[in-house]
Amino acid sequence: MDKIVVNTVKVGSAFSTVTFGAVSVNAPSPKAVEMRHNVAFGQEALARAAPKIAKAGVTVKSAATVPLFRADPQDPSRLIREVNGKTATGRFVNGKFKVLSAA
């Protein structure tokens, strides 16, 4: 994964540098009033999003005929497939799901 280095600005400098991998971008440093505005805006957005972010779990909605896969908590090398109300445990072999056990 590439390392991201943000805002390597020297205090009082007119320019900031943002580096992503081998690419660096130099741009004028934001003014203090812009920074305060953006920080406040970001904090307001986080306050609106926090109740959703803090809630555990993810809801995935799909048609009954669409298989959903998740890691088997008992054996991470296996997958659990749920489709049409049926659950099976297995692995992918040559690109196809091979059932090891069905529930």
N, C-alpha and C positions, 0 to 999 in steps of 0.2 A: 504494500500500500504506500502511495506517495505521501510524503510529509508535507503538511501545509504550515507555512510560517506566515502569520498575519501581522501587519502593522509593525514593521521593524523600524519605526520612525524614531529619530532622535528628538528629544524634547526641544521644542522651538523650531524644528526643521520645517521647511515649506513643503517637503515631499515625504510620502510614505512609500514603502515597498512591500508588496504582497508577493510571496513566492509559493509556487505549486510545482513540485518536481523540478524540472529544469527551466521552468518559465518564471520570470520575474516581471512584475508590472509596477512601474513607478507612476504615482498620481499625486496631485496636490493633497496635502493633509487637510482633513476637515477642520473647520473652525470650532472653537469650544462650544458655541451656541448650537451648532449642528450636532455635535456629539451629545450634548445634554438632551436635545430633542429626540435623537435616534435612540438613546438609552431609555428615555421615558416611553417612547412608542413601543420599543421591544418589551419593556416590562408590562405595559398594558396588554399587549398581545399574549404574553405568557400567562398573565392573570386570567385572561379569557380561556386559554387552552388548558390550564392546569387541571381543572376538574376532569377533563377527558383523558389527559396524559396520565394522571394518577390512578385512574381506574385500571385494575389488573385485567389482563386477557384481551383477546382479539376476537371479534365476531366476523366470521367469513360466511357470506351468503352465496349460495350457489344452487343450481338445479339438482334434484335428487340423483340424476343420472351422471353427474360430474363427480369423479372420485376425488376425495380429499386425502392427502397424505400427511402424516406427522411422524416424528421419531418415536420409537418405542421406548418408554422410560425405563423398562427393565433391561433392554439391550439396544443401545444406540446404533448398532450395526444393522438393526431391522427397522422396517417401517410399518406403520399401521395404516391400512387403507379403509376408508368408509365410503360406500357407494350403495345407493338404493336401500338404505337402512341396514345394510350388512357390514360387518367389520371383519377384516382379515389382516393377519400379520405376515410379512414376507420381505423379499428383497427384489431389487431390479437385477435381472440377469439378461445380458445382451439386449438391453433397452426395453425389456418386458417385465412386468411385475410377476414374480413367482410366489405363489401362496405357500407359506410354511404351516400356517394354522388358521382356521376360520372359527369365528365365534358366533 
